[in-house]
Amino acid sequence: MLDKTFAPQEVEKRLYALWEEGGAFKAGPSDRVEGGAKPYSIVIPPPNVTGTLHMGHALNNTLQDILIRFERMRGKDVLWQPGLDHAGIATQMIVERQLDAEGNMHRRDMGRDAFIERVWKWKGESGGAIVNQLRRLGASCDWSRERFTLDDGLSKAVLKVFVELYREGLIYRDKRLVNWHPELQTAISDLEVENIEVKGHFWHFRYPLADGVTYEWPVYDEDGNQTGTETRDYIVVATTRPETMLGDTAVAVNPEDERYAPLKGAKVKLPLTDRLIPIVFDEHADPEQGSGAVKITPAHDFNDFEVGKRHDLEQINIFDETAHLNDLVPEAYRGLERFDARKKIVEDLDALGLLEKIEDKPVMVPHDEKSKMVVIEPFLTDQWYVDAATLAKPAIEAVERGETSFVPKNWEKTYFEWMRNIQPWCISRQLWWGHRIPAWYAEDGEIFVAYSEEEAKAEAEKHYGKPVELRRDEDVLDTWFSSALWPFSTLGWPDETPELKRYYMTDVLVTGFDIIFFWVARMMMMGMHFMKEVPFHTVYIHALVRDEKGQKMSKTKGNVIDPLKLIDEYGADALRFTLSAMAAPGRDIKLATSRVEGYRNFGTKLWNASRFCEMNECVRVEGFDPAGVQHTVNKWIVGEVARTAAKITEEIEAYRFNDAAGAAYRFVWNVFCDWYLEFIKPLLMGEDEAAKAEARATAAWTLDQILKLLHPFMPFITEELWQRTGEQGPKRDGMLALADWPLLTGVGSPEADDEMEWVIRLISDVRSVRAEMNVPAGAKIELAIKDASGETLARLDRHKSLIMRLARLEKAEPTDSVPQGAVQMVLNEATIFLPLADVIDLDAEMERLKKAIAKLEGEVKKIDAKLGNEKFLAGAPEHVVEEQRERKVDAESTISRLSDAVKRLESAA
């Protein structure tokens, strides 16, 4: 006997162990498909070894699991390849902070080998907690194949790729600007940088012109009218980073800016130094910004770096690795931390009379994305780079040819924009945790890239004609380098493994839009180069999960929703179904706890329906044929099952997860629970044993199909019901996770569909009128039907007792006249009358409805005024504007419904 309620906390762990122990998630040819199953594979976006499950992970992995469970039930040989990323920066940061907290030595004091040993120890004890959290979500990965980006196989793949690309001239060493983390003293990727708006300043400095050069500068009055000119022997530049001015190597003005035309070929004296720097004419300078002149510091600004290349400017790096000023600046500033240097430079320029003004201005400042505390510095260093532009060409062409498609399709435009404007990819990191770069240096700086130190020494001996000492590169590779190989390295490449042959290319990648460039594009490049084939035929880009107001979740806002807490409270199924039901393509998810609670109630509805079936002896029948049912209501429900199965299948195949979930929800809650189970109650309680037996068998069969259709979305409750309902009737073949997906043809009846839909519409319309007219719930009312065809009257006769019970009617009869004081509805060819004059006060009810409509119209008018106000649209947060739009839609819908009710009352007068 089923328990009164479903207790996910007691069931989920037990069922997950059942699946794992039973090998439900393992890939391998299936004997269910003649000649072997067709392969289907997905590689999991590898979470960081330091990570914990957040709502983005929950959405991403829920959608993948829906696809995986769906295709597994369709008989395919499914591989969901799991694994973890070693997360170089995050992991090293954790261990270094542990050492600091313990009062132990710094990693540089420990030495590389001892520190790496300590990191591996942390990984073994604390790393990878997210794997068990994914299990709690129900993720059905083949955990027997779990990989790690630093395991031996993947390290072998990384080594081969680096060496081959270097030997092909596609990896090289260069001095360029990078995002530099002064605390960790390493380059980091753009994804690890977060631009945060802070209160800042715009300092305007005067740079004196050299060699007595002067020019005329326009003077304006308060109204903006030019009143004349003044002679200047200086040029004004504005900056938000005064500390970098000691590294200036030019001042740029726009070539179209006529104010500076006389300064062609002129130079300025860089204040606080003894250097002369040129004035260059470059479109980077915006005539509308500030004075129209900008300082150019190629070694400390990404835009300036490009200007410097165009004009062959000197690159002067004035910082060391810790963002302190180095020996290339005047002695007074050497050794100062960058923000202390800023303060002193401003004071010194002010003392020299060169500080023209200071503007308060909000500025975007790059910070370390994880801590939000460390300001990232553009820094000129020698790093390793990949020639991404060359590798991007085949990856662009593959998408152009349609070999890989993006869903939604608009993300292809983003992919093309990034790929067609791609910059060299910096792949080196000044860390110890990661894949160490296989490069060795001779004393003269000659580089030898090889598979081993022995091979490098042999190459060096051949180069120099004698053995020489070599020093290995201290740096490691960017984690995105190893994860770019993920779709094929996890399958055993560079070895020719059976798994690689069977599962590559993979079928679909499910990911967020923010890593289209960082991960998706790089997998495309590496797949095309080394496998000569795209890594996946579809990239599904899911939306962001925001809070219920539409705001991005963040710890600082305090609006982060913890998926594990939701699982604890409502169960994994409720969270999964919520996310899938809200995963509309291209639309962010506004997640409220109330939505999860609502879908927990959906699970309760299913559980209670199963208990109803159990209590009414609805047991599965061996060999039950849904095409052979005789009773109209059973013909109708098996047809509904077939249509719903086809709909859910179509929507999952098209990655419309919300539509698939919506179809399942409507069928289970509305069609099966609210209608079918109510419709068969008279049969179950009747004396006709044949009808009773058919209803029981059909209900049990329908429940089985529901469990199958819901399983990809709600695996735990469906598996539990499958196991428990399998205790009666014919023996189950096995787990629901491995059951066959419903594929139904030749069932149902159009005539049965029409008849039962007519019954449902009649009952629903009567219920709507009762609700709109405030008819007391306990009041029995009459129904009269006029101008009905013979078929309609026959339907009414066949289902009269059912209609009267569910619509709470006292009687339902045909009529030739229009009853007094009756509201009316049209159903097909017939007119339905509900005499309500003796039940409610028609005039008072009409007045109430009109007042409600007027109030709602007033609200719509106010909302329209807000939405038509440009200031409101410009200043209000996006979620507030969206909330107003939603309120308007809801209000207009209610107005329409109440207006229909008024018309009905008017017809009754």
KOLFI-211993 format. One record per residue (C-alpha): residue in one letter; x, y, z. Coordinates in steps of 0.05 Angstrom, whole numbers, plus 5000, padded with zeros to 4 digits. Example, Ala and Ser with C-alpha at 12.3 -4.5 7.8 and 13.67 -1.06 7.14 Angstrom:
REM residues 2
A524649105156;S527349795143;
REM end
This chain:
REM residues 909
M500050005000;L502750684981;D504351155039;K499651725050;T504952225025;F511252204984;A517452345026;P523152524978;Q528252585033;E527351845049;V526751604977;E531851984935;K538251694964;R535450984962;L533251044890;Y539751354866;A543550774897;L538650294861;W540250624794;E547750624804;E548049914831;G543649674774;G548149994722;A542450424696;F547150994676;K552650594643;A553950684569;G554550084525;P550949754466;S543849574483;D540648914465;R533849254463;V535249494393;E536448974339;G543549024314;G545649474372;A543150144396;K544650794363;P549651194405;Y547651854438;S552752254478;I553352894517;V559453154553;I557953514617;P560754224623;P565854024675;P564554394740;N570454654779;V573454174829;T572554744880;G565254854861;T558654754896;L551954674863;H548755344846;M542355494808;G545855544741;H548754844751;A541854594772;L538654864708;N544254634662;N544553934689;T537053844694;L536353994620;Q541953524603;D538952974646;I532153064612;L535452924545;I539652354572;R533851994606;F529352114546;E534251814496;R536051244543;M528651054547;R528351094471;G533250514470;K539550894451;D546450734476;V547151354519;L553551644547;W553252254592;Q560652374603;P562052684671;G568253004698;L571453584736;D575854164717;H582054274760;A580455024765;G587655264768;I586755944800;A580955774846;T584255144873;Q591055444883;M587856034919;I584155574967;V590355184986;E594755804992;R589656115039;Q589455475080;L597055505087;D596556235108;A591056075159;E595355515188;G601355975193;N605355525148;M610455745097;H608656065031;R608255604970;R614755894944;D618155705009;M615254995005;G617554894934;R613554674874;D613253924887;A611253974960;F605854494943;I602954074887;E602753474934;R598853894984;V593854104929;W592753374909;K591553214982;W586253764986;K583053504922;G582552804951;E579553045016;S575253644998;G575053724922;G569353494879;A563753574929;I559453804870;V559453094842;N555252844900;Q550953464895;L549553294823;R547452604846;R542452934893;L539553304834;G538552624799;A543852714745;S544552034710;C551752084687;D556051474675;W560151584737;S564450984722;R567651414667;E568752044708;R574752444684;F579053004713;T582753514671;L589253334706;D588552574702;D593852194662;G589652104600;L587552834593;S594653064610;K597152634553;A592152974506;V594153664529;L601453514519;K600253264448;V595953864429;F601054374455;V606954054422;E603453954355;L600654654353;Y607454944370;R610854544315;E605454784266;G606855504286;L600055584318;I602755664389;Y608056194401;R610956644455;D609757404452;K609758024495;R602758304499;L597958604549;V594158124594;N589258164652;W594058124711;H592157904782;P597158274828;E595557844888;L596257174853;Q601457464806;T598657124744;A595157274679;I587657104681;S582257044628;D576857554613;L571757084644;E575457144711;V574757904708;E568458274731;N567659014716;I564559344776;E562060064776;V565260474832;K565361214851;G571361494816;H574462124788;F576562414722;W583062794732;H584663324680;F592063474673;R595963984632;Y601663694592;P606364264569;L607864304495;A615264254477;D619564734437;G615265344450;V609465094408;T602665434419;Y595765404389;E589065754394;W583665424436;P576265634431;V573065964491;Y565565894506;D560666264550;E555665924598;D550665834542;G555665464499;N556866024450;Q564066134427;T566466814450;G573566784425;T580066394432;E585966354480;T593166174466;R595365534498;D602265234507;Y599564594537;I594664044521;V589463784571;V588663034579;A583762684625;T584762014659;T581561564712;R588461254727;P593661794741;E598661274766;T599761034695;M601761714667;L609061574682;G608661044628;D605461504575;T608961484508;A604161934468;V598062384470;A592762224418;V587862694384;N582762544330;P585062704259;E578263024246;D578863484307;E580664164276;R582464464343;Y588864054344;A590764114271;P596464604286;L599764084331;K601663604276;G608763374290;A608863704359;K611063384424;V609363474497;K613763454559;L611262884601;P610463184671;L614562904729;T619462594678;D624762844630;R621562514570;L618662824507;I612762444477;P609362554409;I602362794395;V599262264348;F592962324307;D588661704317;E581161564314;H581461254383;A581061974411;D573762204416;P572862954403;E566462944444;Q569862654507;G573263134554;S578363564518;G578563084459;A585762894477;V587662244511;K594162004542;I596861364510;T600060844556;P601160234512;A603759794569;H597759914615;D591459974573;F588559494521;N586160054474;D592660434482;F596459794465;E592959784397;V594260524387;G601560404404;K602159854352;R599060314298;H604060864313;D610060444333;L610260744403;E614860524458;Q611860054510;I614060244580;N611759774635;I612160174700;F609359624747;D612358994777;E608358344787;T605358604851;A602959264820;H608359684853;L612060204812;N618759944786;D625460254768;L623160544702;V619761134738;P623061724772;E626261544839;A620961904880;Y615661404859;R619560754858;G616760204903;L610060554914;E603760124911;R599660354851;F594160714891;D599261044936;A602861264873;R596261544846;K595461984907;K602562244905;I602462374829;V596062784835;E598963184893;D605463324855;L601963534791;D597463994832;A603664304864;L606464434795;G600064774773;L598564224723;L592063964754;E586564334717;K580464014750;I577663374781;E570863104761;D566962604803;K565062034757;P562661324764;V567760864731;M567860124713;V573759804747;P576059084731;H576158634793;D577757914807;E571157574792;K571657104852;S573657554909;K570958214880;M576558544921;V582858544878;V583259054822;I585858724759;E591459084722;P592859094647;F600058854647;L605358764593;T608758084599;D611557514559;Q606256974552;W604456374509;Y599156484456;V594956074407;D593856344337;A586356334348;A584856704283;T587556124241;L584055594283;A577555984281;K576755954206;P574655224200;A570255294262;I566655884231;E565655514165;A562754904202;V557255324232;E556055684166;R555155004133;G550254794187;E554654234215;T553454544284;S547154934299;F545555394357;V538855364394;P536255904398;K539056074330;N540456804346;W546556584386;E550056404321;K550757154308;T554357234375;Y558856644357;F560556934289;E561957634318;W566857354369;M570156874322;R571057364264;N574257874310;I578257384351;Q584757594385;P590757154402;W589056694460;C593556764520;I594356054548;S599756124601;R598556234675;Q603756394728;L601255844774;W603655164797;W597054774796;G595654564725;H598854274663;R605954524663;I608054814596;P612654314560;A617854844541;W625254874561;Y629955474555;A637355504541;E641656054572;D641156474508;G633456444510;E632655914455;I626255524466;F625454764459;V618254494461;A618053744468;Y614253154497;S619453054552;E625753364581;E629852824549;E627152994480;A628253744493;K635453604513;A636553194451;E633853754408;A638254254444;E644453824435;K642853774361;H641954534357;Y648354724394;G652654124375;K653753954448;P649653804512;V647154434547;E643354584611;L635954734602;R630955074648;R623654864644;D618255384638;E615155514706;D608155684679;V602055244671;L596655254618;D590055614624;T584555124646;W580555314584;F586154994543;S584854304572;S577354384573;A577554564499;L579453844486;W573953564531;P569353244478;F574852794452;S580152764507;T574952464555;L573751914505;G581051704505;W584252124451;P589852134429;D589151384433;E584451064382;T579550794434;P572950444419;E569350994458;L572351544415;K570151184352;R563151064379;Y561251704416;Y564952254378;M562052714351;T557552824411;D550253014400;V548853654438;L552354134484;V548054464537;T551155104564;G550255834583;F551356414536;D557056694577;I561956154555;I560356124481;F567156444468;F571156164526;W569155444518;V564455304460;A568555664408;R575055354432;M572054654431;M569854784360;M576855014341;M580354424373;G575253914348;M575854154277;H583454164280;F584853504313;M578653084298;K577053404231;E569853414254;V565453864297;P564953644370;F557353684372;H551753794322;T547654244368;V549254774420;Y543354914465;I544155574501;H539955624563;A537856254599;L540056544665;V536356374729;R534557024763;D530657184827;E523157264825;K523858014808;G528357854749;Q534758094782;K541357714774;M542857304836;S548857544876;K551557464946;T552058224954;K544658304939;G542957734985;N538157434934;V541856784920;I537356164921;D540955534942;P538554934901;L540754444955;K536254785006;L530454744957;I531854004947;D532053915023;E525254245030;Y521354054968;G525253484936;A529453454873;D523453304828;A520053954847;L526254364832;R527654004767;F520454074741;T520354814760;L526754954721;S524554554660;A517554854660;M520555554660;A526155424611;A523055804552;P528155914496;G531356594500;R527856804564;D531056844632;I527856454689;K524856854746;L525256354802;A520956424864;T520655904920;S513055914911;R513855614842;V517955034869;E512654934923;G507354934869;Y510754384829;R511853994893;N504154014897;F504053734826;G508053144851;T503153064908;K497453064858;L500752504820;W501952114884;N494752184906;A492251974838;S496551354843;R493651204912;F486651294883;C488350774830;E491150304881;M485150364928;N480550234869;E484449614848;C486949924783;V492249394771;R496249284707;V493648734663;E498348284624;G497848404550;F493249014557;D491849304488;P489950044490;A487349994420;G482149484442;V478349884495;Q470849944483;H468250474531;T468151184504;V471851494562;N477350974556;K478051074481;W478651814496;I484051744549;V488551274509;G488051764451;E490052324498;V495951914522;A498251814450;R497652544432;T501252764496;A506852264485;A507752524413;K507553244437;I512753144492;T517252754445;E516853314393;E518253854443;I524253514475;E527253364407;A526554114391;Y529554304459;R523054654479;F523454394550;N518154864577;D513154634525;A514653904539;A513854014614;G507454414602;A504453854560;A506053344614;Y503253794669;R496753924632;F495553194617;V497052944687;W493553484727;N487853674681;V486353094636;F488052494679;C486852734751;D481453254742;W477452924687;Y478852194673;L479051954745;E472652334758;F469452044695;I470951324714;K468451364786;P461451154765;L464450564727;L468750354786;M462850384833;G457850084784;E455249384774;D457849274703;E463948824717;A466548864646;A466349624646;K469549634715;A475149164693;E476549574630;A476650224670;R481449924721;A486149654668;T485950294628;A487350724689;A493250284708;W496050294637;T495151054633;L498751144699;D504550734672;Q505051174611;I504851794656;L510651534697;K514651424633;L513052104604;L514652464669;H520852064686;P525952514649;F523253114688;M521652794756;P525852164761;F525152014835;I517652024847;T516351664781;E521351114796;E518551024866;L511450964839;W513950484784;Q517150044837;R511250074885;T505749974833;G509949404806;E508649014870;Q501748834843;G499848524777;P504948264726;K512248294745;R515948914722;D521648814673;G526249274713;M527449994730;L523350564701;A529950894682;L530850344630;A523550264610;D521350384538;W519051084520;P511651094498;L510851054423;L503450974409;T499850924343;G492950674324;V489650824391;G483851254409;S477751474370;P475852154339;E468652034358;A470451894430;D474952504431;D469252954406;E464352674456;M468652734518;E471253424497;W463953644491;V462653394562;I468853744589;R467154404554;L459954384581;I462154254652;S467754774648;D463155304620;V458055194675;R463555224727;S466255874698;V459356204700;R458355974772;A465056284791;E463956934752;M456857034779;N458656884851;V453856294853;P454555964922;A458655334919;G453154914951;A447555174907;K444654684857;I442455034793;E438554824731;L440954764660;A436754814598;I439254664528;K435854944466;D436654804391;A440754184405;S441853654352;G440052934363;E447352754375;T448053304427;L441753064463;A444352354461;R450952584492;L447152954546;D443052334561;R449151864563;H453052314610;K447552674648;S449052394717;L456452564707;I454953274682;M450053414738;R454953174792;L461153534767;A457454184748;R453154164811;L446554174774;E439654014799;K437253814730;A439453854657;E433953824605;P432454044533;T427754644524;D424054984467;S423455664502;V428256164533;P427756124610;Q426756784648;G432757074685;A437756594652;V444856724630;Q446656374565;M452556044532;V453555744463;L456355044456;N456954814384;E450054874353;A446254904419;T444855474468;I445655324541;F441455704592;L442755744667;P436756064704;L440156454760;A434856984779;D432556574838;V439656414860;I443257094856;D441357824851;L442757944777;D442758704781;A447358714842;E452058214808;M452358634745;E453959254786;R459558874822;L462558634758;K462259334726;K465759634787;A471159104783;I472159244709;A472560004721;K477759894776;L481959464730;E481359954673;G483960494720;E489960054737;V491359934663;K491160684650;K496260814705;I500760264679;D500260544608;A502361224635;K508460914667;L510360514606;G509461124562;N514161534606;E521261544578;K524161734645;F520961144679;L523360664625;A530460954628;G531060974703;A527060384729;P530559704737;E528959214682;H525158754729;V520559324751;V518759504679;E517458774663;E513058704725;Q508759294701;R507958974633;E505858314665;R500858674710;K497758994649;V497058334612;D493758014674;A489058604683;E486958614610;S485657864612;T481257944674;I477458524642;S475958094581;R473357524624;L469057984668;S466358344606;D463957674579;A460357554646;V456858234641;K454458064571;R451557414598;L447957794654;E445258304604;S442357734563;A438857474625;A435358144640;
REM end
